[in-house]
Each structure stands twice: as C-alpha cells, then as structure tokens.
Amino acid sequence: MTTTLPAAGTWTVDASHSSLEAVAKHLVVSKVRGRFSRFEGTIVVAEALEDSTVDVTIDAASIDTNDEQRDGHLRGEDFLDVEKHPTLTFRSSSVKEAGDHYVVPGELTIRGVSRPVELEVDYLGIVKDPWGNDKAGFSATTTIDREEFGITWNAALETGGVLVGKNLKIEIDLQLAQQA
C-alpha cells in the first residue's frame, strides 16, 4: 500500500465523528438501517502492523432505526436482549494487509455469543485538525449471520420469504484521535 499508516501508538475512537450501522433486509425488497449512537474504542497501532489491535464496545440499547416501536423490539429478548447483554464487543489481535485494503480478524460478541469475523478496512488517511491534533480515518465492513449469535426471531410472509433478513451488513466509519 502507498498510504502512510498512522504513527505507532494508541488511538481512540471519536464517536461524535464516527458511525456504526447494521443494515438488514426487510420484507425481502428493502433495507432497514440501525445506527448505534453510543460506542467507544481503542486502536493500538504497533510498530509491526500485524501486532496492531482493535477493541470496541457498543452500548446495545443505543440502537436507533428511526422507529421507536421497532427499536423497542430490537432491544428486547427477540433481538439484542439489552437487559441481559448491555454491550456488544469486537476485539482483534492482528491486522493484515490485503492488496489495497486491510483485513482485521477478530471476535464479535452479541448476546453473550462470540464468533470470529473479519472486517474489510479502508484507511482514509491522516490529517491535523485546526488545533494541531492528529486524526485518522477508517471505513470498514463485514457481513454476519445474525442467527449465529442467537438472534433467530422472524415472521413468514404470505408471499414467501421472511420479514427480516438473516444477514446483517455492518458498516463502520471511524475518526480516531491520537493519544498523547
């Protein structure tokens, strides 16, 4: 890759300039986006790229699909079960270069169930903000099978298919701040 990566050290997620969304098929013919509004994370960029780590914690109750009734259902036992499982987590132990992007393998935990996932990551660059602080940008995606995490609720449609798709596309845009 030709883009210079951020300097080795600890970088934290600037949640106010970042987004974390899950996209699900709805009624077979459309998509619904859910955005998590509260999350935090730390990325440690190591001298050797493969030794870098990612650690993110998401407040499960912060899911917002722009529909209060649906959000309540998503927070309940059929989906995220936030009373028993208030957080979702992603932890990696390495970063791999993969052509023009990076792959970050890790463990995603939802509803107390942990499964391996790989994030496909694009590094967007580094810049100094108006106050002289280094900021770095990354975008990442992955697709998970929600049923592998114990989220199996659904409803059959009269015309065939189901109300909610089995796969969720995860879309992440992060702005990171370098820690002193």
Backbone as JSON, one array per atom type, in Angstrom:
{
  "sequence": "MTTTLPAAGTWTVDASHSSLEAVAKHLVVSKVRGRFSRFEGTIVVAEALEDSTVDVTIDAASIDTNDEQRDGHLRGEDFLDVEKHPTLTFRSSSVKEAGDHYVVPGELTIRGVSRPVELEVDYLGIVKDPWGNDKAGFSATTTIDREEFGITWNAALETGGVLVGKNLKIEIDLQLAQQA",
  "N": [[0.85, -1.18, 0.0], [0.39, 2.3, -0.57], [-0.26, 4.46, 1.03], [0.65, 6.17, 3.95], [0.48, 4.77, 7.09], [-1.14, 5.56, 10.28], [0.87, 6.86, 12.98], [2.69, 4.71, 15.2], [1.17, 3.77, 18.24], [-1.4, 4.63, 20.63], [-4.71, 5.06, 19.64], [-7.86, 6.62, 19.86], [-11.39, 6.15, 19.43], [-13.3, 8.71, 18.06], [-16.29, 9.21, 18.8], [-18.26, 11.09, 18.19], [-17.71, 11.84, 15.65], [-17.95, 9.61, 14.14], [-19.45, 6.57, 12.85], [-21.54, 3.71, 13.32], [-23.19, 1.18, 11.91], [-25.84, -1.19, 11.28], [-27.21, -3.07, 8.69], [-30.16, -4.44, 7.53], [-32.08, -6.7, 5.53], [-35.48, -6.1, 4.76], [-38.74, -7.22, 4.61], [-38.05, -8.57, 2.31], [-37.66, -6.94, 0.04], [-36.56, -4.46, 0.67], [-34.33, -2.36, 2.67], [-33.37, -1.89, 6.09], [-31.82, 0.38, 8.24], [-29.91, 0.37, 11.18], [-28.57, 2.38, 13.62], [-25.95, 2.63, 15.92], [-25.65, 4.73, 18.6], [-24.0, 5.11, 20.77], [-20.79, 4.29, 21.53], [-17.44, 3.11, 22.09], [-13.92, 3.0, 21.56], [-10.61, 1.62, 21.14], [-7.69, 1.71, 19.28], [-4.69, 0.19, 18.83], [-1.88, 0.95, 17.26], [0.72, -0.86, 16.18], [4.33, -1.14, 16.0], [5.02, -3.19, 14.21], [2.76, -3.94, 11.82], [1.05, -6.24, 11.88], [0.84, -6.78, 14.57], [-0.91, -4.98, 15.61], [-3.91, -3.86, 17.33], [-7.49, -3.9, 17.88], [-10.15, -2.69, 19.82], [-13.4, -2.52, 20.66], [-16.35, -1.32, 22.19], [-19.83, -1.44, 22.34], [-22.82, 0.18, 23.15], [-25.59, -1.61, 23.5], [-28.26, -0.81, 23.84], [-28.38, 1.58, 22.54], [-29.25, 1.43, 19.95], [-30.78, 2.7, 17.03], [-33.3, 3.0, 14.78], [-34.88, 4.86, 13.72], [-37.51, 4.41, 14.35], [-39.5, 4.11, 16.96], [-41.04, 1.96, 18.0], [-40.03, -0.31, 16.64], [-37.36, -0.09, 17.49], [-37.66, -0.62, 20.24], [-38.45, -3.3, 20.08], [-36.11, -4.39, 18.97], [-34.35, -4.0, 21.09], [-35.32, -5.77, 22.9], [-35.9, -9.21, 24.11], [-36.16, -10.8, 21.78], [-34.23, -9.91, 20.01], [-31.57, -8.05, 20.61], [-31.6, -8.21, 23.4], [-31.04, -6.4, 25.62], [-31.26, -6.09, 28.38], [-30.09, -8.34, 29.57], [-27.73, -8.44, 28.13], [-25.96, -5.91, 27.87], [-23.94, -4.82, 26.27], [-22.21, -4.93, 23.11], [-19.31, -6.34, 21.7], [-16.16, -5.97, 19.99], [-13.13, -7.47, 19.37], [-9.88, -7.54, 18.26], [-6.82, -9.18, 17.29], [-4.89, -8.77, 15.5], [-3.76, -7.24, 12.43], [-4.0, -7.33, 8.95], [-2.41, -6.78, 5.85], [-4.01, -6.52, 2.73], [-3.79, -6.35, -0.29], [-5.21, -3.53, -1.68], [-6.43, -2.78, 0.65], [-7.13, -3.49, 4.15], [-7.35, -6.32, 6.36], [-9.01, -7.12, 9.26], [-9.06, -9.46, 11.49], [-11.13, -10.76, 14.07], [-12.97, -11.11, 17.17], [-16.36, -11.03, 17.51], [-18.86, -10.19, 19.79], [-22.15, -10.75, 20.57], [-25.11, -10.66, 22.39], [-23.9, -12.27, 24.29], [-22.75, -14.28, 22.84], [-19.95, -15.3, 21.11], [-18.25, -14.92, 18.05], [-15.98, -15.55, 15.34], [-15.06, -12.91, 13.15], [-14.26, -11.08, 10.17], [-13.15, -7.91, 9.45], [-13.25, -5.85, 6.63], [-11.15, -3.36, 5.79], [-10.68, 0.03, 4.94], [-8.21, 2.4, 4.81], [-8.36, 5.8, 5.27], [-6.75, 7.96, 5.57], [-4.67, 10.49, 7.18], [-4.81, 13.49, 9.11], [-4.2, 16.8, 10.34], [-6.14, 18.41, 12.75], [-7.78, 21.67, 13.18], [-6.65, 22.42, 15.63], [-4.23, 21.3, 15.84], [-4.14, 18.57, 16.38], [-3.6, 15.13, 15.64], [-5.61, 13.26, 13.46], [-7.15, 10.32, 12.27], [-8.67, 8.43, 9.64], [-10.9, 5.73, 9.0], [-12.71, 3.24, 7.18], [-14.9, 0.47, 7.43], [-16.24, -2.78, 6.71], [-18.36, -5.63, 7.13], [-20.12, -8.74, 6.9], [-22.52, -10.43, 8.76], [-24.1, -13.43, 9.97], [-26.93, -13.22, 11.63], [-28.27, -15.19, 13.01], [-26.32, -16.9, 13.95], [-25.57, -15.7, 16.26], [-27.57, -16.13, 17.97], [-29.85, -14.7, 17.38], [-32.73, -15.21, 16.27], [-35.38, -14.6, 15.75], [-38.2, -14.18, 13.64], [-40.65, -13.6, 11.03], [-42.84, -15.23, 8.89], [-43.66, -14.4, 5.53], [-46.68, -13.92, 3.71], [-46.42, -14.0, 0.97], [-44.15, -15.41, 0.59], [-40.78, -15.85, 1.73], [-39.21, -13.97, 4.43], [-39.77, -11.66, 7.17], [-37.49, -10.32, 8.26], [-34.2, -10.18, 7.09], [-31.66, -12.73, 7.19], [-28.94, -12.13, 7.16], [-26.76, -9.53, 8.28], [-25.4, -6.53, 7.27], [-22.59, -4.89, 8.32], [-21.57, -1.62, 8.73], [-18.99, 0.63, 9.12], [-17.64, 3.71, 10.03], [-14.91, 5.42, 11.06], [-13.41, 8.01, 12.95], [-10.36, 8.67, 14.33], [-8.53, 9.68, 17.2], [-5.26, 10.57, 18.08], [-3.63, 9.52, 21.0], [-1.87, 11.13, 23.64]],
  "CA": [[0.0, 0.0, 0.0], [1.2, 3.5, -0.69], [-0.64, 5.44, 2.04], [1.34, 6.0, 5.22], [-0.43, 4.5, 8.21], [-0.94, 6.41, 11.46], [2.04, 6.56, 13.8], [2.51, 3.71, 16.25], [0.67, 4.33, 19.48], [-2.81, 4.4, 20.94], [-5.68, 5.95, 19.0], [-9.2, 6.36, 20.37], [-12.5, 6.49, 18.53], [-14.03, 9.95, 18.28], [-17.64, 8.75, 18.48], [-19.09, 12.16, 17.64], [-17.38, 11.96, 14.23], [-17.89, 8.23, 13.66], [-20.76, 5.9, 12.81], [-21.55, 2.26, 13.34], [-24.54, 0.82, 11.48], [-26.18, -2.54, 10.81], [-28.22, -2.99, 7.64], [-30.87, -5.71, 7.37], [-33.16, -6.78, 4.56], [-36.8, -6.01, 5.38], [-39.81, -7.59, 3.67], [-37.36, -9.12, 1.14], [-37.44, -5.99, -1.05], [-35.97, -3.2, 1.1], [-33.35, -2.44, 3.74], [-33.53, -1.02, 7.25], [-30.55, 0.68, 8.9], [-29.91, 0.67, 12.6], [-27.33, 3.07, 13.98], [-25.63, 2.65, 17.35], [-25.22, 6.1, 18.89], [-23.01, 5.15, 21.86], [-19.75, 3.27, 21.45], [-16.09, 3.61, 22.33], [-12.93, 2.03, 21.1], [-9.19, 1.93, 21.13], [-6.88, 1.02, 18.28], [-3.27, 0.31, 19.11], [-1.07, 0.74, 16.06], [2.02, -1.38, 16.61], [5.45, -0.95, 15.06], [4.77, -4.21, 13.19], [1.33, -3.84, 11.54], [0.31, -7.44, 12.27], [0.68, -6.79, 16.02], [-1.88, -3.95, 15.97], [-5.14, -4.4, 17.9], [-8.7, -3.09, 17.9], [-11.03, -3.06, 20.92], [-14.56, -1.64, 20.58], [-17.51, -1.68, 22.99], [-21.02, -0.76, 21.83], [-23.99, 0.16, 24.03], [-26.64, -2.26, 22.72], [-29.52, -0.05, 23.94], [-28.31, 2.82, 21.74], [-29.7, 1.18, 18.58], [-31.79, 3.65, 16.57], [-33.7, 2.78, 13.39], [-35.82, 5.93, 13.41], [-38.85, 3.91, 14.61], [-39.45, 3.76, 18.38], [-41.6, 0.63, 18.25], [-39.04, -1.28, 16.16], [-36.19, -0.01, 18.37], [-38.01, -1.34, 21.45], [-38.4, -4.73, 19.76], [-34.7, -4.76, 18.8], [-33.71, -4.01, 22.41], [-35.92, -6.84, 23.7], [-35.38, -10.58, 24.11], [-36.12, -11.39, 20.44], [-33.06, -9.46, 19.26], [-30.34, -7.77, 21.36], [-31.79, -8.57, 24.81], [-30.13, -5.47, 26.29], [-31.3, -6.25, 29.84], [-29.1, -9.37, 29.92], [-26.49, -8.25, 27.37], [-25.98, -4.47, 27.59], [-22.93, -4.38, 25.31], [-21.65, -5.74, 22.04], [-17.88, -6.04, 21.66], [-15.3, -6.51, 18.94], [-11.73, -7.45, 19.78], [-8.98, -8.18, 17.3], [-5.46, -9.38, 17.79], [-3.95, -8.54, 14.41], [-4.18, -6.53, 11.23], [-3.29, -7.89, 7.8], [-2.5, -6.06, 4.6], [-4.68, -7.36, 1.73], [-3.89, -5.57, -1.52], [-5.45, -2.1, -1.48], [-7.13, -2.56, 1.92], [-6.64, -4.29, 5.27], [-8.29, -7.25, 6.96], [-8.85, -7.15, 10.71], [-9.8, -10.58, 12.08], [-11.38, -10.58, 15.49], [-14.1, -11.81, 17.77], [-17.53, -10.19, 17.76], [-19.74, -10.77, 20.79], [-23.5, -10.21, 20.6], [-25.97, -11.5, 23.25], [-23.06, -13.22, 25.01], [-22.24, -15.28, 21.9], [-18.78, -14.79, 20.4], [-17.95, -15.59, 16.78], [-14.94, -14.85, 14.58], [-15.45, -12.13, 11.98], [-13.17, -10.32, 9.56], [-13.51, -6.6, 8.92], [-12.52, -5.34, 5.47], [-10.9, -2.0, 6.24], [-10.01, 1.0, 4.08], [-7.59, 3.51, 5.53], [-8.71, 7.01, 4.52], [-5.68, 8.94, 5.69], [-4.44, 11.19, 8.44], [-4.82, 14.93, 8.94], [-4.19, 17.58, 11.59], [-7.32, 19.26, 12.88], [-7.39, 23.07, 13.37], [-5.98, 22.61, 16.91], [-2.95, 20.61, 15.77], [-4.25, 17.16, 16.79], [-3.64, 14.15, 14.55], [-6.85, 12.49, 13.31], [-7.06, 9.32, 11.21], [-9.98, 7.94, 9.23], [-11.01, 4.36, 8.5], [-14.04, 2.67, 6.91], [-14.84, -0.98, 7.49], [-17.49, -3.51, 6.51], [-18.41, -7.09, 7.23], [-21.48, -9.26, 6.91], [-22.66, -11.52, 9.72], [-25.35, -14.18, 10.04], [-27.44, -12.9, 12.96], [-28.7, -16.41, 13.69], [-25.15, -17.47, 14.63], [-25.47, -15.01, 17.54], [-28.79, -16.43, 18.72], [-30.93, -13.78, 17.02], [-33.44, -16.04, 15.29], [-36.77, -14.19, 15.58], [-38.62, -13.79, 12.3], [-42.05, -13.84, 10.7], [-43.0, -15.62, 7.49], [-44.52, -13.54, 4.72], [-47.69, -14.63, 2.93], [-45.95, -14.13, -0.42], [-42.86, -16.12, 0.6], [-39.7, -15.1, 2.37], [-39.38, -13.62, 5.83], [-39.8, -10.24, 7.47], [-36.15, -9.79, 8.5], [-33.15, -11.0, 6.5], [-30.76, -13.46, 8.09], [-27.62, -11.48, 7.18], [-26.63, -8.11, 8.6], [-24.18, -5.88, 6.8], [-22.1, -3.92, 9.29], [-20.84, -0.52, 8.08], [-18.32, 1.4, 10.17], [-16.79, 4.85, 9.65], [-14.29, 5.88, 12.29], [-12.38, 9.03, 13.05], [-9.57, 8.35, 15.5], [-7.66, 10.73, 17.74], [-4.07, 10.01, 18.68], [-3.47, 9.82, 22.42], [-0.53, 11.61, 23.98]],
  "C": [[0.89, 1.24, 0.0], [0.88, 4.55, 0.36], [0.08, 5.14, 3.35], [0.31, 5.83, 6.34], [-0.18, 5.46, 9.36], [0.29, 5.94, 12.24], [1.69, 5.51, 14.84], [2.07, 4.41, 17.52], [-0.8, 4.01, 19.64], [-3.67, 5.49, 20.33], [-7.05, 5.61, 19.56], [-10.26, 6.83, 19.38], [-13.12, 7.79, 18.99], [-15.47, 9.67, 17.86], [-18.52, 9.83, 17.87], [-18.81, 12.4, 16.15], [-17.26, 10.59, 13.59], [-19.3, 7.67, 13.58], [-20.57, 4.4, 12.75], [-22.99, 1.83, 13.06], [-24.64, -0.65, 11.11], [-27.32, -2.38, 9.82], [-28.83, -4.37, 7.44], [-31.89, -5.6, 6.24], [-34.48, -6.78, 5.32], [-37.84, -6.3, 4.31], [-39.25, -8.06, 2.32], [-36.93, -8.05, 0.14], [-36.8, -4.66, -0.63], [-34.96, -3.44, 2.21], [-33.72, -1.49, 4.87], [-32.17, -0.87, 7.9], [-30.78, 0.95, 10.38], [-28.55, 1.26, 12.94], [-27.15, 3.0, 15.49], [-25.04, 4.02, 17.66], [-24.18, 6.19, 20.0], [-22.05, 3.97, 21.74], [-18.41, 3.93, 21.72], [-15.1, 2.56, 21.86], [-11.52, 2.57, 21.14], [-8.51, 1.08, 20.06], [-5.43, 1.26, 18.67], [-2.53, -0.05, 17.84], [0.31, 0.34, 16.54], [3.08, -1.07, 15.58], [5.34, -1.94, 13.9], [3.24, -4.28, 13.01], [0.54, -5.04, 12.07], [0.1, -7.55, 13.78], [-0.31, -5.74, 16.52], [-3.17, -4.59, 16.48], [-6.27, -3.37, 17.85], [-9.58, -3.61, 19.03], [-12.18, -2.06, 20.95], [-15.69, -2.2, 21.44], [-18.68, -0.8, 22.57], [-22.15, -0.9, 22.85], [-25.17, -0.37, 23.22], [-27.95, -1.46, 22.73], [-29.52, 1.21, 23.1], [-28.72, 2.62, 20.29], [-30.84, 2.13, 18.23], [-32.05, 3.41, 15.09], [-34.68, 3.84, 12.91], [-37.28, 5.46, 13.54], [-38.86, 3.38, 16.04], [-39.97, 2.36, 18.67], [-40.61, -0.46, 17.81], [-37.81, -1.28, 17.07], [-36.44, -0.75, 19.68], [-37.96, -2.85, 21.23], [-36.95, -5.19, 19.62], [-33.97, -4.83, 20.14], [-34.18, -5.18, 23.27], [-35.29, -8.2, 23.47], [-35.29, -11.2, 22.71], [-34.85, -11.04, 19.67], [-31.85, -9.26, 20.19], [-30.41, -8.13, 22.84], [-30.88, -7.72, 25.71], [-30.17, -5.57, 27.82], [-30.24, -7.26, 30.29], [-27.74, -9.13, 29.28], [-26.38, -6.78, 26.95], [-24.94, -3.99, 26.58], [-22.68, -5.42, 24.23], [-20.18, -5.39, 22.02], [-17.23, -6.62, 20.42], [-13.87, -6.36, 19.43], [-10.91, -8.18, 18.73], [-7.63, -8.39, 17.96], [-4.43, -9.19, 16.69], [-4.59, -7.69, 13.32], [-3.34, -7.08, 10.08], [-3.47, -6.99, 6.59], [-3.08, -7.01, 3.56], [-4.88, -6.55, 0.45], [-4.08, -4.1, -1.22], [-6.26, -1.8, -0.21], [-6.49, -3.44, 3.0], [-7.74, -5.24, 5.73], [-7.97, -7.29, 8.46], [-9.69, -8.31, 11.24], [-9.99, -10.34, 13.57], [-12.56, -11.38, 15.94], [-15.18, -10.8, 18.08], [-18.42, -10.92, 18.76], [-21.06, -10.0, 20.81], [-24.34, -11.18, 21.43], [-25.16, -12.57, 23.98], [-22.49, -14.33, 24.14], [-21.1, -14.65, 21.11], [-18.52, -15.63, 19.15], [-16.81, -14.83, 16.1], [-15.55, -14.11, 13.39], [-14.2, -11.46, 11.43], [-13.74, -9.01, 9.02], [-12.64, -6.31, 7.7], [-12.39, -3.85, 5.7], [-10.18, -1.18, 5.16], [-9.47, 2.11, 4.97], [-7.77, 4.75, 4.68], [-7.68, 8.11, 4.64], [-5.61, 9.57, 7.07], [-4.35, 12.69, 8.14], [-4.69, 15.58, 10.32], [-5.45, 18.42, 11.61], [-6.86, 20.7, 13.13], [-6.64, 23.36, 14.67], [-4.66, 21.85, 16.99], [-2.95, 19.15, 16.2], [-4.3, 16.25, 15.57], [-4.94, 13.38, 14.61], [-6.65, 11.54, 12.12], [-8.46, 8.82, 10.89], [-9.91, 6.54, 8.65], [-12.47, 4.06, 8.2], [-13.89, 1.16, 6.92], [-16.22, -1.57, 7.26], [-17.28, -4.99, 6.79], [-19.87, -7.48, 7.15], [-21.51, -10.43, 7.88], [-24.02, -12.19, 9.55], [-25.87, -13.98, 11.46], [-27.87, -14.14, 13.74], [-27.55, -17.1, 14.42], [-24.93, -16.84, 16.01], [-26.74, -15.2, 18.38], [-29.95, -15.49, 18.44], [-31.72, -14.43, 15.89], [-34.88, -15.61, 15.03], [-37.02, -13.8, 14.13], [-40.11, -14.03, 12.16], [-42.13, -14.16, 9.21], [-43.95, -14.66, 6.79], [-45.47, -14.39, 3.89], [-47.21, -14.91, 1.51], [-44.64, -14.9, -0.53], [-41.79, -15.24, 1.2], [-40.04, -14.79, 3.81], [-39.28, -12.11, 6.02], [-38.4, -9.63, 7.55], [-35.11, -10.73, 7.9], [-32.23, -11.61, 7.55], [-29.41, -12.75, 8.23], [-27.73, -10.0, 7.51], [-25.33, -7.61, 8.02], [-23.81, -4.82, 7.83], [-21.25, -2.89, 8.55], [-20.31, 0.41, 9.16], [-17.5, 2.52, 9.53], [-16.24, 5.43, 10.93], [-13.33, 7.04, 12.06], [-11.67, 8.76, 14.38], [-8.73, 9.55, 15.91], [-6.45, 10.06, 18.38], [-3.95, 10.46, 20.13], [-2.03, 10.21, 22.72], [0.24, 10.56, 24.76]]
}
